[in-house]
Amino acid sequence: GALYSWGAGQWGRLGHGDEANRLVPTRVANSGNACTRVHSVAAGSHHCLAVTSSGALYSWGAGQWGRLGHGDEANRLVPTRVANSGNACTRVHSVAAGSHHCLAVTSSGALYSWG
């Protein structure tokens, strides 16, 4: 389905392309369309993760310590697909987010961690 977020927007953790606070639930752009139908989400203190129905993983917010999984420490203001997620070998089934790290389990049972 579609993804909505609200609250403190610092570091882009709400996924709306800016750092503004949202006082009411606001739909994250492009979520819920045929390519990015959200299956599950996880929220850390400064970042968020979403898994699509096809097993692709998206992350956004504060990138410090590599917690977004993009191989750098850049912040992402909008949901950004984590490379290689959702292909036949790394279809993500579930995710968890801590303050400075993340975990993902693939549909084949492999566990990934980063941050």
DSSP file with accessible surface (Angstrom, degrees, kcal/mol):
  #  RESIDUE AA STRUCTURE BP1 BP2  ACC     N-H-->O    O-->H-N    N-H-->O    O-->H-N    TCO  KAPPA ALPHA  PHI   PSI    X-CA   Y-CA   Z-CA
    1    1 A G              0   0   49      0, 0.0    37,-2.7     0, 0.0    31,-0.5   0.000 360.0 360.0 360.0-168.6    0.0    0.0    0.0
    2    2 A A        -     0   0   41     29,-0.2     2,-0.4    30,-0.2    30,-0.1  -0.468 360.0-129.2 -82.7 155.5    0.9    3.7    0.3
    3    3 A L        -     0   0   23     25,-0.4    25,-3.3    -2,-0.1     2,-0.4  -0.914  21.6-173.1-111.3 132.9    3.2    5.0    3.0
    4    4 A Y  E     -A   27   0A 116     -2,-0.4     2,-0.3    23,-0.3    23,-0.2  -0.943   4.8-179.6-121.7 145.6    2.4    8.0    5.2
    5    5 A S  E     +A   26   0A  18     21,-2.2    21,-1.9    -2,-0.4     2,-0.3  -0.974   6.1 166.2-141.9 158.4    4.7    9.7    7.7
    6    6 A W  E     +     0   0A 143     -2,-0.3     2,-0.3    19,-0.2    17,-0.2  -0.972  34.8  61.9-162.6 163.6    4.5   12.6   10.2
    7    7 A G  E    S+A   22   0A  31     15,-2.8    15,-2.4    -2,-0.3     2,-0.3  -0.868  91.9   6.4 117.7-150.0    6.4   14.1   13.1
    8    8 A A        -     0   0   49     -2,-0.3    13,-0.1    13,-0.2    12,-0.1  -0.565  55.3-166.3 -75.3 127.9    9.9   15.6   13.2
    9    9 A G    >   +     0   0    0     10,-0.4     3,-2.0    -2,-0.3     5,-0.4   0.371  33.2 141.2 -99.4   4.0   11.4   15.8    9.7
   10   10 A Q  G >  S+     0   0   94      1,-0.3     3,-1.4     2,-0.2    52,-0.2  -0.126  75.1  13.3 -50.9 142.1   15.1   16.5   10.6
   11   11 A W  G 3  S-     0   0   66      1,-0.3    65,-0.4    50,-0.1    -1,-0.3   0.545 124.7 -80.3  67.4   6.7   17.6   14.7    8.3
   12   12 A G  G X  S+     0   0    0     -3,-2.0     3,-2.1    63,-0.1    -1,-0.3   0.678  84.1 149.6  78.9  16.0   14.8   13.9    5.9
   13   13 A R  T <   +     0   0   46     -3,-1.4    -3,-0.1    -4,-0.3    -4,-0.1   0.638  64.7  60.2 -64.6 -11.1   13.6   11.0    8.0
   14   14 A L  T 3  S-     0   0   15     -5,-0.4    -1,-0.3     4,-0.3    -5,-0.1   0.655 103.8-129.2 -88.7 -16.2   10.0   11.5    6.9
   15   15 A G  S <  S+     0   0    3     -3,-2.1    14,-0.3     3,-0.2    -2,-0.1   0.669  70.5 121.9  83.8  18.4   10.8   10.9    3.2
   16   16 A H  S    S-     0   0   35      2,-0.3    62,-0.2     4,-0.1     3,-0.1   0.296  86.5-101.6 -99.3   9.7    9.1   14.0    1.8
   17   17 A G  S    S+     0   0   36     60,-2.7     2,-0.2     1,-0.3    61,-0.2   0.576  97.0  57.6  86.1   7.7   12.2   15.6    0.1
   18   18 A D  S    S-     0   0   59     59,-0.4    -2,-0.3     2,-0.1    -1,-0.3  -0.835  85.0-111.0-150.2-174.1   12.8   18.1    2.9
   19   19 A E        +     0   0  105     -2,-0.2   -10,-0.4    -8,-0.1     2,-0.1   0.148  67.5 131.0-113.3  19.0   13.4   18.4    6.6
   20   20 A A        -     0   0   45    -11,-0.1     2,-0.2   -12,-0.1    -4,-0.1  -0.378  59.6-116.0 -73.5 147.4   10.1   20.0    7.5
   21   21 A N        -     0   0  107    -13,-0.1     2,-0.5   -12,-0.1   -13,-0.2  -0.508  23.1-146.9 -74.8 149.8    8.0   18.7   10.3
   22   22 A R  E     -A    7   0A  48    -15,-2.4   -15,-2.8    -2,-0.2     4,-0.1  -0.991  11.9-169.8-121.7 126.2    4.6   17.2    9.4
   23   23 A L  E    S+     0   0A 168     -2,-0.5    -1,-0.1   -17,-0.2   -17,-0.1   0.592  75.3  36.8 -90.8 -13.0    1.8   17.6   11.9
   24   24 A V  E    S-     0   0A  94    -19,-0.1   -19,-0.1   -17,-0.1   -17,-0.1  -0.948 105.3 -78.0-134.2 155.8   -0.6   15.3   10.1
   25   25 A P  E     -     0   0A  75      0, 0.0     2,-0.4     0, 0.0   -19,-0.2  -0.329  52.0-170.1 -55.3 129.5   -0.1   12.0    8.2
   26   26 A T  E     -A    5   0A  43    -21,-1.9   -21,-2.2    -4,-0.1     2,-0.1  -0.993  23.9-114.5-129.4 131.0    1.2   12.9    4.8
   27   27 A R  E     -A    4   0A 120     -2,-0.4     2,-0.4   -23,-0.2   -23,-0.3  -0.400  26.6-125.6 -67.9 133.2    1.6   10.5    1.9
   28   28 A V    >   -     0   0    2    -25,-3.3     3,-1.8    -2,-0.1   -25,-0.4  -0.678  39.8-102.0 -77.2 126.6    5.2    9.8    0.8
   29   29 A A  T 3  S+     0   0   75     -2,-0.4     3,-0.1   -14,-0.3    -1,-0.1  -0.151  99.3   9.8 -54.3 142.6    5.4   10.5   -2.9
   30   30 A N  T >  S+     0   0  124      1,-0.2     3,-0.9    -3,-0.1    -1,-0.3   0.375  92.7 130.4  69.7  -2.2    5.4    7.5   -5.3
   31   31 A S  T <   +     0   0    8     -3,-1.8    -1,-0.2     1,-0.2     6,-0.2  -0.589  65.6  26.5 -80.0 143.7    4.5    5.0   -2.5
   32   32 A G  T 3  S+     0   0   15      4,-2.0     5,-0.2   -31,-0.5    -1,-0.2   0.342  88.4 124.2  91.0  -7.3    1.7    2.7   -3.2
   33   33 A N  S X  S-     0   0   65     -3,-0.9     3,-0.6     3,-0.2    -1,-0.3  -0.243  83.4 -88.4 -77.1 177.8    2.0    2.7   -7.0
   34   34 A A  T 3  S+     0   0   83      1,-0.2     3,-0.4     2,-0.2    -1,-0.1   0.820 127.0  42.1 -58.8 -30.9    2.5   -0.5   -8.9
   35   35 A C  T 3  S+     0   0  102      1,-0.2    -1,-0.2    -5,-0.1    19,-0.2   0.725 122.7  35.0 -89.4 -23.9    6.3   -0.5   -8.6
   36   36 A T    <   +     0   0   23     -3,-0.6    -4,-2.0    -6,-0.2     2,-0.5  -0.179  68.3 157.0-128.7  42.8    6.6    0.7   -4.9
   37   37 A R        -     0   0  117     -3,-0.4    16,-2.5    -5,-0.2     2,-0.3  -0.580  43.7-128.0 -68.5 117.6    3.7   -0.9   -3.1
   38   38 A V  E     +B   52   0B  26    -37,-2.7    14,-0.3    -2,-0.5     3,-0.1  -0.539  32.7 174.9 -78.7 130.7    4.9   -0.9    0.5
   39   39 A H  E     -     0   0B 124     12,-3.6     2,-0.3     1,-0.4    13,-0.2   0.791  66.6  -8.0 -98.9 -42.6    4.7   -4.2    2.4
   40   40 A S  E     -B   51   0B  36     11,-1.6    11,-2.9     2,-0.0    -1,-0.4  -0.987  58.5-156.8-154.7 160.2    6.4   -3.3    5.7
   41   41 A V  E     -B   50   0B  82     -2,-0.3     2,-0.3     9,-0.2     9,-0.2  -0.927   2.3-164.8-137.2 160.5    8.3   -0.5    7.3
   42   42 A A  E     -B   49   0B  15      7,-2.0     7,-2.8    -2,-0.3     2,-0.5  -0.985  10.0-153.8-143.6 144.9   10.8    0.0   10.2
   43   43 A A  E     -B   48   0B  74     -2,-0.3     5,-0.2     5,-0.2    54,-0.2  -0.982   7.4-172.5-126.8 126.3   11.8    3.3   11.9
   44   44 A G        -     0   0   18      3,-2.9    55,-0.2    -2,-0.5    54,-0.1  -0.382  49.0 -90.4 -93.6-173.9   15.0    4.0   13.7
   45   45 A S  S    S+     0   0   50     53,-0.2    54,-0.1     1,-0.2    55,-0.1   0.803 123.0  14.9 -71.9 -25.4   15.6    7.2   15.6
   46   46 A H  S    S+     0   0   47     53,-0.3    16,-3.0    16,-0.1     2,-0.3   0.257 127.2  35.8-131.0   8.5   16.9    9.1   12.6
   47   47 A H  E     - C   0  61B   0     14,-0.3    -3,-2.9   -34,-0.1     2,-0.3  -0.970  59.1-143.3-156.4 167.3   16.0    7.0    9.6
   48   48 A C  E     -BC  43  60B  26     12,-2.3    12,-1.8    -2,-0.3     2,-0.3  -0.950   4.9-156.0-137.8 159.2   13.3    4.7    8.1
   49   49 A L  E     -BC  42  59B   0     -7,-2.8    -7,-2.0    -2,-0.3     2,-0.4  -0.967   6.3-169.8-131.8 147.4   13.2    1.6    5.9
   50   50 A A  E     -BC  41  58B   4      8,-2.4     8,-2.8    -2,-0.3     2,-0.5  -0.999   8.9-155.3-138.6 139.5   10.5    0.3    3.7
   51   51 A V  E     -BC  40  57B   1    -11,-2.9   -12,-3.6    -2,-0.4   -11,-1.6  -0.950  17.8-142.8-110.7 130.6   10.1   -3.1    2.0
   52   52 A T  E >   -B   38   0B   4      4,-2.5     3,-2.1    -2,-0.5   -14,-0.2  -0.436  29.3-103.9 -87.1 167.8    8.0   -3.3   -1.2
   53   53 A S  T 3  S+     0   0   76    -16,-2.5   -15,-0.1     1,-0.3    -1,-0.1   0.740 123.2  56.4 -64.1 -19.3    5.8   -6.2   -2.1
   54   54 A S  T 3  S-     0   0   58    -17,-0.3    -1,-0.3   -19,-0.2   -16,-0.1   0.436 122.7-105.0 -90.5  -0.1    8.4   -7.2   -4.7
   55   55 A G  S <  S+     0   0    3     -3,-2.1    37,-2.8     1,-0.3    31,-0.7   0.539  71.1 144.3  90.9   8.0   11.1   -7.4   -2.0
   56   56 A A        -     0   0    1     30,-0.2    -4,-2.5    29,-0.2     2,-0.5  -0.553  41.0-139.5 -78.2 145.7   13.0   -4.2   -2.8
   57   57 A L  E     -C   51   0B   5     25,-0.4    25,-3.3    -6,-0.2     2,-0.4  -0.921  17.9-173.4-110.5 131.6   14.4   -2.2    0.2
   58   58 A Y  E     -CD  50  81B  42     -8,-2.8    -8,-2.4    -2,-0.5     2,-0.3  -0.931   3.3-176.3-119.4 146.0   14.3    1.6    0.4
   59   59 A S  E     +CD  49  80B   0     21,-2.2    21,-2.1    -2,-0.4     2,-0.3  -0.970   6.1 166.4-139.8 156.4   15.9    3.7    3.1
   60   60 A W  E     +C   48   0B   6    -12,-1.8   -12,-2.3    -2,-0.3     2,-0.3  -0.981  34.4  55.8-163.0 161.8   16.0    7.4    3.9
   61   61 A G  E    S+CD  47  76B   0     15,-3.0    15,-2.3    -2,-0.3     2,-0.3  -0.851  93.5  10.0 113.6-147.8   16.9    9.9    6.7
   62   62 A A        -     0   0    3    -16,-3.0    13,-0.1    -2,-0.3    12,-0.1  -0.521  54.0-167.9 -74.6 128.9   20.3   10.3    8.4
   63   63 A G    >   +     0   0    0     10,-0.4     3,-1.7    -2,-0.3     5,-0.4   0.451  36.4 135.6 -98.4  -0.5   23.1    8.3    6.7
   64   64 A Q  G >  S+     0   0   90      1,-0.3     3,-1.3     2,-0.2    10,-0.1  -0.132  75.2  15.8 -51.4 143.1   25.8    8.6    9.4
   65   65 A W  G 3  S-     0   0  123      1,-0.2    -1,-0.3    50,-0.1    50,-0.1   0.623 125.0 -80.7  66.2  13.8   27.6    5.3   10.1
   66   66 A G  G X  S+     0   0   19     -3,-1.7     3,-1.7    49,-0.2     5,-0.3   0.695  83.9 149.4  72.2  18.8   26.3    3.9    6.9
   67   67 A R  T <   +     0   0    4     -3,-1.3    -4,-0.1    -4,-0.4    -3,-0.1   0.655  63.8  60.2 -66.0 -12.5   22.9    3.1    8.5
   68   68 A L  T 3  S-     0   0    2     -5,-0.4    -1,-0.3     4,-0.3    -5,-0.1   0.645 103.6-126.9 -89.1 -15.0   21.0    3.6    5.2
   69   69 A G  S <  S+     0   0   24     -3,-1.7    14,-0.2     3,-0.2    -2,-0.1   0.680  74.4 118.3  83.4  18.5   22.9    0.8    3.4
   70   70 A H  S    S-     0   0   38      2,-0.3     3,-0.1     4,-0.1    -3,-0.1   0.314  86.9-106.6-100.6   7.0   24.0    2.9    0.4
   71   71 A G  S    S+     0   0   81      1,-0.3     2,-0.2    -5,-0.3    -4,-0.0   0.644  94.0  65.1  80.0  13.2   27.8    2.6    0.9
   72   72 A D  S    S-     0   0   69      2,-0.1    -2,-0.3    -9,-0.1    -4,-0.3  -0.818  84.0-114.4-147.2-173.0   28.2    6.1    2.1
   73   73 A E        +     0   0  119     -2,-0.2   -10,-0.4    -8,-0.1     2,-0.1   0.141  65.3 131.3-116.9  19.8   27.1    8.4    5.0
   74   74 A A        -     0   0   47    -11,-0.2     2,-0.2   -12,-0.1    -2,-0.1  -0.431  58.4-118.8 -74.2 144.2   25.0   10.8    3.0
   75   75 A N        -     0   0   75    -13,-0.1     2,-0.5    -2,-0.1   -13,-0.2  -0.510  21.9-148.3 -73.6 150.2   21.5   11.7    4.2
   76   76 A R  E     -D   61   0B  48    -15,-2.3   -15,-3.0   -65,-0.4   -61,-0.2  -0.992  10.8-167.9-123.2 125.3   18.6   10.8    1.9
   77   77 A L  E    S+     0   0B  66     -2,-0.5   -60,-2.7   -17,-0.2   -59,-0.4   0.583  76.4  37.1 -88.5 -12.0   15.6   13.1    1.9
   78   78 A V  E    S-     0   0B  70    -62,-0.2   -19,-0.1   -61,-0.2   -17,-0.1  -0.948 105.9 -77.9-133.2 156.8   13.4   10.7   -0.1
   79   79 A P  E     -     0   0B  36      0, 0.0     2,-0.4     0, 0.0   -19,-0.2  -0.335  52.0-167.7 -56.1 127.2   13.1    6.9   -0.1
   80   80 A T  E     -D   59   0B  43    -21,-2.1   -21,-2.2    -4,-0.1     2,-0.1  -0.986  22.7-114.5-125.6 128.8   16.1    5.6   -2.1
   81   81 A R  E     -D   58   0B 115     -2,-0.4     2,-0.4   -23,-0.2   -23,-0.3  -0.380  25.8-126.0 -66.7 132.7   16.4    2.0   -3.2
   82   82 A V    >   -     0   0   18    -25,-3.3     3,-1.8    -2,-0.1   -25,-0.4  -0.665  41.2 -98.4 -77.4 128.1   19.2    0.0   -1.7
   83   83 A A  T 3  S+     0   0   77     -2,-0.4    -1,-0.1     1,-0.2     3,-0.1  -0.117 100.3   7.1 -52.3 140.7   21.3   -1.5   -4.5
   84   84 A N  T >  S+     0   0  123      1,-0.2     3,-1.0    -3,-0.1     6,-0.3   0.375  92.3 132.7  69.7  -1.9   20.6   -5.1   -5.4
   85   85 A S  T <   +     0   0    6     -3,-1.8    -1,-0.2     1,-0.2     6,-0.2  -0.559  64.1  27.9 -78.6 144.4   17.6   -5.5   -3.2
   86   86 A G  T 3  S+     0   0   11      4,-2.1     5,-0.2   -31,-0.7   -30,-0.2   0.346  89.0 120.9  91.1  -6.7   14.5   -7.0   -4.7
   87   87 A N  S X  S-     0   0   64     -3,-1.0     3,-0.5     3,-0.3    -1,-0.3  -0.303  84.9 -89.1 -80.4 177.3   16.4   -9.1   -7.3
   88   88 A A  T 3  S+     0   0   82      1,-0.2     3,-0.3     2,-0.2    -1,-0.1   0.812 126.4  42.2 -59.1 -30.1   16.0  -12.9   -7.3
   89   89 A C  T 3  S+     0   0  103      1,-0.2    -1,-0.2    -5,-0.1    19,-0.2   0.735 122.8  34.0 -90.0 -25.4   18.9  -13.4   -4.8
   90   90 A T    <   +     0   0   25     -3,-0.5    -4,-2.1    -6,-0.3     2,-0.6  -0.221  68.4 154.9-128.6  45.8   18.2  -10.6   -2.4
   91   91 A R        -     0   0  108     -3,-0.3    16,-2.9    -5,-0.2    17,-0.3  -0.640  42.9-131.8 -72.4 116.7   14.4  -10.2   -2.2
   92   92 A V  E     +E  106   0C  13    -37,-2.8    14,-0.3    -2,-0.6     3,-0.1  -0.556  29.5 177.5 -79.0 134.8   13.9   -8.7    1.3
   93   93 A H  E     -     0   0C 113     12,-3.3     2,-0.3     1,-0.4    13,-0.2   0.800  65.2  -1.8-101.3 -43.5   11.3  -10.3    3.5
   94   94 A S  E     -E  105   0C  46     11,-1.8    11,-2.6   -39,-0.1    -1,-0.4  -0.987  58.7-162.5-150.9 157.2   11.6   -8.2    6.7
   95   95 A V  E     -E  104   0C  26     -2,-0.3     2,-0.3     9,-0.2     9,-0.2  -0.945   3.5-165.4-138.6 158.2   13.6   -5.4    8.3
   96   96 A A  E     -E  103   0C  49      7,-2.2     7,-2.4    -2,-0.3     2,-0.4  -0.987   9.8-154.1-140.8 148.0   14.4   -3.9   11.6
   97   97 A A  E     -E  102   0C  26     -2,-0.3     5,-0.2   -54,-0.2   -54,-0.2  -0.987   9.6-176.7-128.9 128.4   16.0   -0.5   12.5
   98   98 A G        -     0   0   20      3,-3.1   -53,-0.2    -2,-0.4   -56,-0.0  -0.365  50.7 -83.8-100.8-168.8   18.0    0.5   15.5
   99   99 A S  S    S+     0   0   61    -55,-0.2   -53,-0.3     1,-0.2   -55,-0.1   0.892 123.4   7.0 -65.3 -39.5   19.4    3.9   16.4
  100  100 A H  S    S+     0   0   84    -55,-0.1     2,-0.3    15,-0.1    -1,-0.2   0.231 126.8  44.3-130.9  12.2   22.5    3.4   14.3
  101  101 A H        -     0   0   92     14,-0.2    -3,-3.1   -34,-0.1     2,-0.3  -0.958  56.9-149.1-152.3 167.9   22.1    0.1   12.4
  102  102 A C  E     -EF  97 114C   0     12,-2.4    12,-1.8    -2,-0.3     2,-0.3  -0.958   3.5-156.4-139.5 159.7   19.7   -2.0   10.4
  103  103 A L  E     -EF  96 113C  63     -7,-2.4    -7,-2.2    -2,-0.3     2,-0.4  -0.984   8.4-172.6-135.0 144.8   19.0   -5.7    9.8
  104  104 A A  E     -EF  95 112C   4      8,-2.4     8,-3.0    -2,-0.3     2,-0.5  -0.999  10.6-156.4-139.0 141.4   17.3   -7.4    6.9
  105  105 A V  E     -EF  94 111C  50    -11,-2.6   -12,-3.3    -2,-0.4   -11,-1.8  -0.969  18.7-142.8-114.2 129.5   16.2  -10.9    6.3
  106  106 A T  E >   -E   92   0C   4      4,-2.5     3,-2.0    -2,-0.5   -14,-0.3  -0.410  28.8-104.7 -85.9 168.3   15.8  -12.1    2.7
  107  107 A S  T 3  S+     0   0   76    -16,-2.9   -15,-0.1     1,-0.3    -1,-0.1   0.744 123.2  56.1 -65.1 -19.8   13.1  -14.5    1.5
  108  108 A S  T 3  S-     0   0   94    -17,-0.3    -1,-0.3   -19,-0.2   -16,-0.1   0.448 123.4-104.6 -90.6  -0.3   15.8  -17.2    1.3
  109  109 A G  S <  S+     0   0   56     -3,-2.0     2,-0.2     1,-0.3    -2,-0.1   0.463  70.5 144.9  95.5   1.9   16.6  -16.7    5.0
  110  110 A A        -     0   0   38      1,-0.0    -4,-2.5    -5,-0.0     2,-0.5  -0.499  40.1-141.4 -73.4 143.3   19.9  -14.8    4.7
  111  111 A L  E     -F  105   0C 118     -6,-0.2     2,-0.4    -2,-0.2    -6,-0.2  -0.920  17.0-172.3-109.2 130.3   20.6  -12.1    7.3
  112  112 A Y  E     -F  104   0C 112     -8,-3.0    -8,-2.4    -2,-0.5     2,-0.3  -0.934   2.6-177.1-117.8 144.4   22.2   -8.8    6.4
  113  113 A S  E     +F  103   0C  90     -2,-0.4     2,-0.3   -10,-0.2   -10,-0.2  -0.984   7.9 161.3-138.5 150.7   23.3   -6.1    8.9
  114  114 A W  E      F  102   0C  51    -12,-1.8   -12,-2.4    -2,-0.3   -48,-0.1  -0.980 360.0 360.0-158.9 165.8   24.8   -2.6    8.3
  115  115 A G              0   0   53     -2,-0.3   -14,-0.2   -14,-0.2   -49,-0.2  -0.592 360.0 360.0 109.6 360.0   25.4    0.7   10.1
